[in-house]
Amino acid sequence: MFRTFFKTLEPVTNKLARAVGGAGSSGTSAGSSAFERNCESKEEQLSAALKRTLPGITYISVEDISGGCGAMFEISVEAKEFIGLSTVKQHRLVTDSLKSEIAEMHGIRIHTTPSKAT
């Protein structure tokens, strides 16, 4: 019974641990801070790869949704390159930009939006 109860609380405690550890507090243990650095570096790596290949990005969000292991990410991108393209072609641009990174992942969620023409 307790095991089931703690399993239901696991997503909440993981989210809280990431929120507290990600704030840069020095009170975290060495293991969790290394864990946080690895998550951030993978997210930053994906963001940098997208920014290199799609210079017209006006908004980008990369989030590890695998609980911290780096196996699955949710990516939201708004870019000028998406104007006039179908959703499939927009997603293809993102996946082509991250081809080598996607090979190491279990899954990816992609949300794209064309930038407003100014």
C-alpha positions in Angstrom: 0.0 0.0 0.0 2.7 2.5 0.9 4.7 1.5 -2.1 1.8 2.4 -4.4 1.3 5.7 -2.5 5.0 6.7 -2.9 5.0 5.8 -6.6 2.1 8.2 -7.1 4.1 10.9 -5.4 7.2 10.3 -7.5 6.5 12.7 -10.3 5.7 15.5 -7.8 8.9 14.9 -5.9 11.0 14.7 -9.1 9.5 18.0 -10.2 10.1 19.7 -6.8 13.7 18.3 -6.7 14.4 19.8 -10.2 12.9 23.1 -9.3 14.9 23.4 -6.0 18.1 22.1 -7.5 17.8 24.2 -10.7 17.7 27.4 -8.6 21.4 27.2 -8.1 21.3 26.5 -4.3 24.6 25.4 -2.9 22.9 23.2 -0.3 22.4 20.3 -2.8 24.6 17.3 -2.7 27.3 16.7 -5.3 25.3 13.9 -7.0 22.2 16.0 -7.6 24.1 19.1 -8.7 25.9 16.9 -11.3 22.5 15.5 -12.3 21.2 19.0 -12.8 24.3 20.1 -14.8 23.8 17.2 -17.1 20.2 18.0 -17.7 20.9 21.6 -18.4 23.8 20.9 -20.7 21.7 18.5 -22.9 18.9 21.1 -23.0 21.4 23.8 -23.8 23.0 21.6 -26.4 19.7 21.1 -28.2 18.9 24.8 -28.1 22.3 25.7 -29.5 22.0 23.2 -32.3 18.6 24.6 -33.3 19.8 28.2 -33.1 22.7 27.4 -35.4 20.5 25.8 -38.1 17.5 28.1 -37.7 18.8 31.6 -37.2 15.3 33.1 -37.4 14.2 31.6 -34.1 12.2 34.1 -32.0 11.3 31.7 -29.2 12.7 28.3 -28.1 11.9 26.1 -25.2 13.6 22.7 -24.5 12.4 20.6 -21.6 13.5 17.2 -20.4 10.3 15.3 -19.8 11.9 12.0 -19.1 12.3 12.6 -15.4 15.9 13.8 -15.8 17.5 10.9 -17.6 17.7 12.8 -21.0 15.8 10.2 -23.0 12.8 12.3 -24.0 12.4 16.1 -24.7 9.7 18.5 -25.5 10.7 21.2 -27.8 8.7 24.3 -28.7 10.1 26.6 -31.5 8.8 29.8 -33.1 10.9 30.8 -36.1 10.7 32.9 -39.3 11.8 29.8 -41.3 8.4 28.2 -40.7 6.4 30.9 -42.5 4.4 29.4 -45.3 5.4 25.8 -44.5 3.1 23.0 -43.4 3.4 21.6 -39.9 5.1 18.4 -41.3 7.7 20.5 -43.1 8.3 22.6 -39.9 8.8 19.5 -37.9 11.1 18.1 -40.6 13.3 21.2 -40.3 13.6 20.7 -36.5 14.3 16.9 -36.8 16.9 17.5 -39.5 18.6 20.1 -37.3 18.8 17.6 -34.4 19.5 14.4 -36.4 22.5 13.3 -34.3 20.9 14.3 -31.0 17.7 12.5 -31.8 19.6 9.3 -32.4 20.5 9.2 -28.7 16.9 9.9 -27.5 14.0 7.6 -26.8 11.4 10.2 -28.0 10.8 13.8 -28.8 7.7 16.1 -28.8 7.9 19.0 -31.2 5.7 22.1 -31.3 6.3 24.7 -34.0 4.9 28.1 -34.7 5.7 30.5 -37.6 6.9 33.9 -36.4 4.7 36.8 -37.1 5.8 38.6 -40.2 7.0 42.1 -39.3 
